[in-house]
Amino acid sequence: MTVDGNGPMLIEGPVEIVQEDGTIAASDRFVVAVCTCRRSRILPWCDTSHRRRRKPPGAAPREEGDQPHSHDPKDTDDGDHH
């Protein structure tokens, strides 16, 4: 089992989980991601809902007009100046 404080709990399968109402959720996958944020629409499994609300530590709020930076391979300095 692998626990990440910012994401799901990864458990080696097959897995059976007894839910709060007593029903059993089963998976025969090699590894399953179990939701720990409680935002998933397919509980108990993770649907990556935790990604929509998480910001990296130290990230400044985006201002209107800010655009994400993209990397253009033509702009790299590869040391080959012809």
C-alpha positions in Angstrom: 0.0 0.0 0.0 1.2 3.5 -0.8 -0.2 6.6 0.8 0.2 10.1 -0.7 -1.1 12.9 1.4 -2.2 14.8 -1.7 -3.8 11.9 -3.6 -5.4 8.5 -3.4 -4.2 5.4 -1.5 -2.7 2.9 -3.9 -3.3 -0.7 -2.9 -2.1 -3.8 -4.7 -5.0 -5.9 -5.9 -7.2 -7.7 -6.0 -9.1 -5.7 -3.4 -12.4 -5.9 -1.5 -13.5 -2.8 0.4 -16.5 -2.9 2.9 -18.2 0.5 2.6 -20.0 2.4 5.3 -23.4 0.9 4.2 -22.0 -2.6 4.3 -21.8 -3.1 0.6 -18.6 -4.5 -0.8 -16.7 -2.8 -3.6 -14.3 -5.3 -5.4 -11.6 -4.8 -7.9 -9.3 -7.4 -9.5 -6.9 -4.9 -10.9 -3.2 -5.1 -10.3 -3.2 -1.8 -8.4 -6.3 0.2 -7.3 -6.5 3.9 -6.3 -8.8 4.4 -3.3 -10.1 7.9 -2.8 -9.0 9.7 0.4 -10.4 13.2 -0.4 -14.1 12.1 -0.5 -14.7 14.2 -3.7 -14.8 11.2 -6.1 -18.0 10.5 -7.9 -17.1 6.8 -8.0 -16.4 6.1 -4.3 -14.5 4.3 -3.0 -12.3 4.5 -6.1 -10.4 7.6 -7.0 -11.5 9.6 -10.1 -8.8 12.3 -9.8 -11.2 14.9 -8.4 -8.5 15.9 -5.9 -6.5 17.4 -8.7 -9.1 20.1 -9.5 -8.8 21.8 -6.1 -5.1 21.4 -5.3 -2.5 24.1 -5.9 1.2 23.6 -5.6 2.8 24.9 -2.4 3.9 28.5 -2.9 1.9 29.1 -6.0 0.7 32.6 -6.5 -2.9 33.1 -7.5 -3.3 33.6 -11.3 -4.2 37.0 -12.4 -6.5 37.8 -15.3 -4.6 37.7 -18.6 -1.9 35.3 -17.3 -1.2 32.6 -19.8 0.5 29.3 -19.0 4.0 29.1 -20.4 4.8 26.7 -23.2 8.1 25.5 -24.2 9.0 26.0 -27.9 11.9 23.7 -28.9 13.1 26.4 -31.4 13.9 28.7 -28.5 16.4 26.4 -26.9 20.1 27.1 -26.9 21.7 23.8 -28.0 25.1 25.3 -28.5 24.9 24.9 -32.3 25.1 28.5 -33.6 25.2 28.5 -37.5 
